[in-house]
């Protein structure tokens, strides 16, 4: 070896790049720490219960390696808590999903990364407009409409669920578009207009689209089992029975999401017993969605995600309903009771004006069918000739 080679200076980056890549960076220890404000202030006797509820809400985003509840001299919590996650991604996912989360009527979370507080303390006195984020194109999500032969696409989930493939239904043989191992943990689903390809995962749902089927969005809902879309794909509804909904926090079983922003818009408890899916039926323009429960029709507005007029409609013996596919008109039918016949009613939304009421006699069951343009409404009626009541069960013949 020549002397020139020995005397040559080497930088640390050249000698030990692997070790330097793993060295702690400034604020690394704070990027995975959240400061959560807006939690209830409770005394020592209720602290353990509060701790379990809060940790259940935040624990579904990753491993929490430490938590700290500041308390006053009397042992009461001060209304905020520090959480440290095992990874930065878990902290940011919790921040994105739970900031402005309404725990109950009196408590809404305000969440910040601990590393952001230096920024807040050194805000400039003069405001400068933020730089716009560069536009990231998602590509042509409706490229399939340009297919010259108008061939359909379909998905196949096979080999025990290990593989998922999307084919073009070309002739004489189908053409493979995409094939991926372990793409989904359950049978995938297409959105109504074919824009999104939805896959199921233990932590939630992923939406894919475009010519290369790139991931477009993720929604955190652990152990999700069922999903549904609004007609125009603006909203998605997901269901998971992994949560035993509790009164202390916001329901977790049924969640309505904004597809484009990933924002949680509203959540609901699941009805005890069997679940009728889909729980909600949507108006043709995604402006309203509705559900029925015991003697009640509840219509919600997507402008606020609150009950229309802040109250449900009392409809004794309501059995089913359906939206017109072209107008904000809703049809529902109620079963007969004693000497009162069954009837079908058309109402206008949001005015709740009754457009038509029709009585039906000797009805055992009925189904509502709208013509696809909304010009006609069909009622398929099962009639009975005799009815008898045995204990709590009604039998028809």
Secondary structure, DSSP 8 states (H G I E B T S, - for coil): --HHHHH----HHHH-HHHHHTS--TTGGGTTEEEEE------HHHHHHHHHHHHHHHHTTS-EEEEEEEE-TTS-EEEEEEEEESSHHHHHHHHHHHTT-EEETTEE-EEEEGGGHHHHHT--SS--------------TTGGGG-TT---EEEEEETTTTEEEEEE--SSS-EEEEEEET--SS--EE-TTS--EEEEETTEEEEEETTTTEEEEEEE-TT--EEEE-TTSSEEEEE-SS----TTS---SEEEEETTT--EEEEE---SSS--SSS-EE-TTSSEEEEEETTEEEEEETTTTEEGGGS-EE-TTEEEEEE-SSSSEEEEEE--BTTB-EEEEEEETTT--EEEEEEE-SEEEEEEEE-TTSS-EEEEEEE-S-EEEETTEEEE-
